[in-house]
């Protein structure tokens, strides 16, 4: 049976811009970078806290996401934290524009949304 989520894959418009965002703004570490000549595509494997969780891809002429965030498919990717205010402040200091911190009416936990360089909705949720 299933044990958990192995990884999440994201197609990027600009692989270098996204690599910088996920490794310099967010704390992901590069596991490997591979250029797949036959597909004209980069694949960058990233880990978070030593766990392989994210793949960044580049593909020529990939279509844009049709709407935010209620397009069919992945709605958003959420990260957990013990210090939501510190993450919120860190993003602002690094020229990322997060929404205001809100309270989830069902759990009572704090959360907020922001976007990656391609407009993918990301969320930070109080652990």
Secondary structure, 3 states (H helix, E strand, C coil): CCCCCCCEEEEECCHHHHHHHHHHHCCCEEEEEEEEHHHCEEEEEEEECCEEEEEEEECCCCCCCCCCCCCCCCCCEEEEECCHHHHHHHHHHCCCCCCCCEECCCCCCEEEEEECCCCCEEEEEEC
